[in-house]
Amino acid sequence: MNDVSVSKRQLWYNAFRGFYRKELPIEQLDPISRWLYASRSIILVISAQAAIIAGLLAVRSGPVSWLYFFLLLIGLVVAHAISNLSNDYFGFHRGHDTPDSPRMRYTLHPLASNMMDAASLKRGIWLLIAVGVLISVFFTVVRGPVAAIFAAPGLGILYWYDGAPRDLKSIGFGELATLVVWGPLMIGGGYFCLTGELSLPAFLASIPYGLGVMSILVGKHIDQMEFDVTQKQRTLPIVLGEKRARLFNQISIFLMYFVVLVLVFLRYVTPFALLVFLNFPRGWKAMGVFSSPRPDSPPDGYIGWPLWYHRFSLVHNKRFGWLFILGLALGAVYSFVV
């Protein structure tokens, strides 16, 4: 096995781990690596987690088709990748992703960093859209029009978030849209695609994870408030003001755990879901970080600056998600055994 192939595999692996990386040898990136870094694969894990949560909730109601789960997983990750790529495409062409922008400072940009040309990026986005539409059509055929009712708002929000002339980011609704998408639409809608049934417990069980994903975006938009103001973006932190936005995220993180308690009390999930509280010290640390303004400069060795609040929220939500998944998995096994 030669050194080049090993190097490529390491690049692929690194695209999914750690945090965003700025210093990468672009000339050494193979086509797969370029697309992995362009789509910001590090954060695509949150959509994979949403699909797994939907699958584990569905398992408790009966057998689940592995084909249906695989298609759901691919569909949700593809939708997220489309969002990331289109965000960079429209941000670049609208002049928001300038050399001094936060987006250009924390990691490579597919266009501004010359990883690929605009035509290639557009072709990639349209290819992913085709995959997403085909999966949506499949579930509409096998589950009926209700599946389309879940898919249509998701695709609409995808476009409206940054593609529409008056996008969600500019009117303070982009962050709330992530709660809806990664909560009820992905998890609640995913549950329906896997089971063919609507479930109030599944919709309610989607809320903690949706709150966590929303906290990631709120944190990111607090980090880039000063720049967004110059670009006439009215993100939620700009609408609320920095101090209230930080409080908003503290409340969101707290509610993630509180809602899990309520779900267990209502018996919508088993007590195994309380495993998420193993992550509460990290949640408490994240809430503590949000209690203070961002430092003027990054600590030594810090990766991803100027993102600060975003990083704490992302790390917290990833671990919350895996523990929630573990709790749901143990609950599913327990229900089969008992």
C-alpha positions as CSV (number, residue, x, y, z in Angstrom):
1,M,0.0,0.0,0.0
2,N,1.7,3.2,-1.1
3,D,2.1,6.5,0.8
4,V,-0.2,8.5,-1.5
5,S,-3.2,6.3,-0.8
6,V,-2.6,6.4,2.9
7,S,-2.3,10.2,2.8
8,K,-5.6,10.4,1.0
9,R,-7.4,8.2,3.5
10,Q,-6.0,10.3,6.3
11,L,-7.3,13.5,4.6
12,W,-10.7,11.8,4.3
13,Y,-10.6,10.8,7.9
14,N,-9.5,14.2,9.1
15,A,-12.4,15.8,7.2
16,F,-14.8,14.2,9.7
17,R,-12.9,14.7,13.0
18,G,-11.7,17.5,15.3
19,F,-12.7,21.0,14.2
20,Y,-12.5,23.2,11.1
21,R,-9.0,23.4,9.7
22,K,-7.7,26.4,7.8
23,E,-4.2,25.4,6.9
24,L,-4.6,22.5,4.4
25,P,-2.4,21.8,1.4
26,I,-5.0,22.5,-1.3
27,E,-2.7,21.2,-4.1
28,Q,-2.5,17.8,-2.3
29,L,-6.3,17.4,-1.9
30,D,-7.8,14.8,-4.2
31,P,-11.3,15.3,-5.6
32,I,-13.0,13.4,-2.7
33,S,-11.1,15.5,-0.1
34,R,-12.1,18.7,-1.8
35,W,-15.8,17.8,-1.6
36,L,-15.5,16.6,2.0
37,Y,-13.9,19.8,3.1
38,A,-16.1,22.0,0.9
39,S,-19.2,20.5,2.4
40,R,-17.8,21.0,5.9
41,S,-18.1,17.3,6.7
42,I,-17.1,17.9,10.3
43,I,-20.6,19.2,11.0
44,L,-22.5,16.7,8.9
45,V,-22.5,14.4,11.8
46,I,-25.4,16.2,13.4
47,S,-27.6,15.1,10.5
48,A,-26.4,11.6,10.8
49,Q,-27.2,11.7,14.5
50,A,-30.7,13.0,13.7
51,A,-31.3,10.0,11.3
52,I,-30.1,7.5,14.0
53,I,-32.3,9.1,16.6
54,A,-35.3,8.7,14.2
55,G,-34.4,5.1,13.6
56,L,-34.1,4.2,17.3
57,L,-37.4,5.8,18.1
58,A,-38.9,3.9,15.2
59,V,-37.5,0.5,16.3
60,R,-39.5,0.7,19.5
61,S,-42.7,0.5,17.5
62,G,-41.7,-2.5,15.4
63,P,-39.1,-3.8,12.8
64,V,-37.5,-1.1,10.6
65,S,-36.3,-1.7,7.0
66,W,-32.6,-1.3,6.8
67,L,-33.1,0.0,3.2
68,Y,-35.5,2.7,4.5
69,F,-33.1,3.7,7.3
70,F,-30.1,3.8,4.9
71,L,-32.0,6.1,2.5
72,L,-33.2,8.3,5.3
73,L,-29.6,8.6,6.6
74,I,-28.3,9.5,3.1
75,G,-31.1,11.9,2.5
76,L,-30.6,13.9,5.7
77,V,-26.8,14.1,5.3
78,V,-27.2,15.1,1.6
79,A,-29.7,17.8,2.5
80,H,-27.2,19.2,5.1
81,A,-24.4,19.1,2.6
82,I,-26.5,21.0,0.1
83,S,-27.2,23.6,2.7
84,N,-23.5,24.1,3.5
85,L,-22.4,24.2,-0.2
86,S,-25.2,26.6,-1.2
87,N,-24.5,28.8,1.8
88,D,-20.9,29.2,0.5
89,Y,-22.1,29.6,-3.1
90,F,-24.6,32.4,-2.4
91,G,-22.4,34.0,0.3
92,F,-19.5,34.3,-2.1
93,H,-21.6,35.7,-5.0
94,R,-23.3,38.2,-2.7
95,G,-20.0,39.5,-1.6
96,H,-20.4,38.3,2.1
97,D,-17.4,35.9,2.0
98,T,-14.7,38.5,1.8
99,P,-11.1,37.9,2.9
100,D,-11.8,39.5,6.3
101,S,-15.0,37.6,6.9
102,P,-15.3,35.0,9.7
103,R,-16.1,32.4,7.1
104,M,-12.8,32.9,5.3
105,R,-10.8,33.0,8.5
106,Y,-11.8,29.7,10.2
107,T,-11.6,27.2,7.3
108,L,-11.2,26.7,3.6
109,H,-13.9,28.1,1.3
110,P,-14.7,26.1,-1.8
111,L,-14.6,29.1,-4.1
112,A,-12.6,31.8,-2.4
113,S,-9.9,29.3,-1.5
114,N,-9.7,28.0,-5.0
115,M,-10.6,24.4,-4.1
116,M,-13.0,24.3,-7.0
117,D,-14.6,26.6,-9.6
118,A,-18.2,27.9,-9.5
119,A,-19.4,25.6,-12.3
120,S,-18.1,22.5,-10.5
121,L,-19.7,23.6,-7.2
122,K,-23.1,24.2,-9.0
123,R,-22.9,20.8,-10.7
124,G,-22.2,19.2,-7.3
125,I,-25.1,21.0,-5.6
126,W,-27.5,20.0,-8.4
127,L,-26.3,16.4,-8.2
128,L,-27.0,16.3,-4.5
129,I,-30.4,17.9,-5.0
130,A,-31.2,15.2,-7.5
131,V,-30.3,12.5,-4.9
132,G,-32.4,14.3,-2.3
133,V,-35.4,14.6,-4.6
134,L,-35.2,10.9,-5.6
135,I,-35.1,9.8,-2.0
136,S,-38.1,12.1,-1.2
137,V,-40.0,10.7,-4.2
138,F,-39.2,7.1,-3.0
139,F,-40.7,7.8,0.5
140,T,-43.6,9.6,-1.0
141,V,-44.4,6.5,-3.1
142,V,-44.0,4.0,-0.3
143,R,-45.5,6.2,2.5
144,G,-47.9,8.4,0.7
145,P,-48.3,12.2,0.4
146,V,-47.6,12.8,4.1
147,A,-43.9,12.1,3.4
148,A,-44.0,14.9,0.8
149,I,-45.5,17.2,3.5
150,F,-42.3,16.7,5.5
151,A,-39.9,16.9,2.6
152,A,-41.4,20.0,1.0
153,P,-40.9,22.4,4.0
154,G,-37.4,21.0,4.4
155,L,-36.5,21.7,0.8
156,G,-38.2,25.1,1.1
157,I,-36.3,26.1,4.2
158,L,-33.1,24.9,2.5
159,Y,-33.7,27.4,-0.3
160,W,-35.1,30.1,1.9
161,Y,-32.2,29.9,4.4
162,D,-29.7,31.5,2.0
163,G,-30.9,31.2,-1.6
164,A,-34.0,33.4,-1.6
165,P,-33.6,37.1,-2.4
166,R,-34.7,37.8,1.2
167,D,-33.2,34.9,3.1
168,L,-34.0,33.6,6.6
169,K,-30.5,34.7,7.8
170,S,-31.3,38.3,7.1
171,I,-34.6,38.4,9.0
172,G,-33.7,36.6,12.3
173,F,-35.4,33.3,11.6
174,G,-32.5,31.2,10.3
175,E,-31.7,29.9,13.8
176,L,-35.3,29.0,14.7
177,A,-35.5,27.2,11.3
178,T,-32.7,24.8,12.4
179,L,-34.8,23.9,15.5
180,V,-37.7,23.0,13.2
181,V,-35.5,21.2,10.6
182,W,-33.3,19.1,12.9
183,G,-36.1,18.5,15.3
184,P,-39.6,17.8,14.0
185,L,-38.8,17.6,10.3
186,M,-35.7,15.3,10.4
187,I,-36.5,13.2,13.5
188,G,-40.3,13.4,13.5
189,G,-40.5,13.2,9.7
190,G,-37.8,10.5,9.7
191,Y,-39.9,8.4,12.1
192,F,-42.8,8.6,9.8
193,C,-40.8,7.6,6.8
194,L,-39.5,4.5,8.7
195,T,-42.8,3.5,10.2
196,G,-45.6,5.1,8.2
197,E,-47.1,6.5,11.4
198,L,-47.2,9.9,12.9
199,S,-46.1,9.9,16.5
200,L,-46.4,12.7,19.2
201,P,-43.7,11.1,21.3
202,A,-41.3,11.1,18.4
203,F,-42.0,14.8,17.7
204,L,-41.5,15.7,21.3
205,A,-38.4,13.5,21.5
206,S,-36.9,15.5,18.6
207,I,-37.0,18.8,20.6
208,P,-33.9,18.3,22.8
209,Y,-31.7,17.5,19.7
210,G,-33.3,20.3,17.7
211,L,-32.5,22.8,20.5
212,G,-28.9,21.6,20.5
213,V,-28.5,22.2,16.8
214,M,-30.1,25.6,17.1
215,S,-27.6,26.5,19.8
216,I,-24.7,25.7,17.4
217,L,-26.0,28.2,14.9
218,V,-26.8,30.8,17.5
219,G,-23.3,30.5,18.9
220,K,-21.8,30.9,15.4
221,H,-23.9,34.0,14.7
222,I,-22.9,35.6,18.0
223,D,-19.2,35.0,17.0
224,Q,-19.7,36.9,13.7
225,M,-22.1,39.6,14.8
226,E,-19.8,42.5,14.1
227,F,-19.2,41.3,10.5
228,D,-22.8,40.5,9.9
229,V,-23.8,44.0,10.9
230,T,-21.6,45.4,8.2
231,Q,-23.2,43.1,5.7
232,K,-26.7,44.2,6.8
233,Q,-27.5,40.7,8.0
234,R,-30.2,40.6,10.8
235,T,-29.4,37.2,12.4
236,L,-31.2,36.4,15.7
237,P,-28.2,37.5,17.8
238,I,-28.3,40.9,16.1
239,V,-32.1,41.2,16.6
240,L,-31.7,40.2,20.3
241,G,-28.4,41.9,21.0
242,E,-25.3,40.0,22.2
243,K,-26.1,39.7,25.9
244,R,-29.6,38.5,25.3
245,A,-28.4,36.1,22.6
246,R,-25.9,34.5,25.0
247,L,-28.7,34.2,27.6
248,F,-31.0,32.7,24.9
249,N,-28.3,30.0,24.2
250,Q,-27.9,29.2,27.9
251,I,-31.6,28.6,28.2
252,S,-31.6,26.5,25.1
253,I,-28.8,24.2,26.5
254,F,-30.6,23.9,29.8
255,L,-33.9,23.0,28.1
256,M,-32.2,20.1,26.3
257,Y,-31.8,18.3,29.6
258,F,-35.1,19.5,31.1
259,V,-37.1,18.2,28.1
260,V,-35.4,14.8,28.4
261,L,-36.5,14.7,32.0
262,V,-40.1,15.5,30.9
263,L,-39.9,12.8,28.2
264,V,-38.8,10.2,30.7
265,F,-41.6,11.3,33.2
266,L,-44.2,11.0,30.4
267,R,-42.7,7.6,29.5
268,Y,-42.1,8.7,25.9
269,V,-38.5,7.5,26.2
270,T,-37.1,5.0,28.7
271,P,-35.0,6.1,31.7
272,F,-31.9,5.1,29.8
273,A,-32.2,8.4,28.0
274,L,-31.0,10.0,31.2
275,L,-27.5,9.0,30.1
276,V,-27.4,12.4,28.5
277,F,-26.8,13.8,32.0
278,L,-23.3,12.4,31.8
279,N,-22.7,15.3,29.4
280,F,-24.3,17.9,31.7
281,P,-20.9,19.0,33.1
282,R,-19.9,19.9,29.5
283,G,-23.3,21.6,29.1
284,W,-22.7,23.6,32.3
285,K,-19.3,24.6,31.0
286,A,-20.9,25.7,27.7
287,M,-23.4,27.8,29.6
288,G,-20.6,29.3,31.6
289,V,-18.8,30.3,28.4
290,F,-21.9,32.0,27.2
291,S,-22.1,34.0,30.5
292,S,-19.1,36.0,29.4
293,P,-18.1,38.0,26.3
294,R,-15.8,36.3,23.8
295,P,-12.1,36.9,24.5
296,D,-10.3,39.4,22.3
297,S,-7.9,36.7,21.0
298,P,-7.8,32.9,20.9
299,P,-5.9,30.8,23.4
300,D,-2.6,29.3,22.3
301,G,-3.1,26.5,19.9
302,Y,-6.8,27.2,19.4
303,I,-8.2,26.0,16.1
304,G,-11.2,27.6,14.4
305,W,-10.9,31.2,15.5
306,P,-12.9,33.5,15.3
307,L,-15.5,30.9,16.1
308,W,-15.7,30.6,19.9
309,Y,-19.2,30.1,21.2
310,H,-19.9,28.0,18.1
311,R,-17.2,25.5,19.0
312,F,-18.4,25.0,22.6
313,S,-22.0,24.5,21.3
314,L,-20.9,22.0,18.6
315,V,-18.8,19.9,20.9
316,H,-21.5,19.9,23.5
317,N,-24.2,18.9,21.1
318,K,-22.2,16.1,19.4
319,R,-21.6,14.4,22.8
320,F,-25.2,15.0,23.9
321,G,-26.4,13.4,20.6
322,W,-24.2,10.3,21.0
323,L,-25.3,9.8,24.6
324,F,-29.0,10.3,23.6
325,I,-28.5,7.7,20.9
326,L,-26.9,5.3,23.4
327,G,-29.8,5.8,25.8
328,L,-32.4,5.2,23.1
329,A,-30.5,2.1,21.9
330,L,-30.4,0.6,25.4
331,G,-34.1,1.5,25.7
332,A,-34.9,-0.3,22.5
333,V,-32.9,-3.4,23.6
334,Y,-34.6,-3.4,26.9
335,S,-38.1,-3.2,25.3
336,F,-37.3,-6.3,23.2
337,V,-35.9,-8.3,26.2
338,V,-38.8,-7.4,28.5
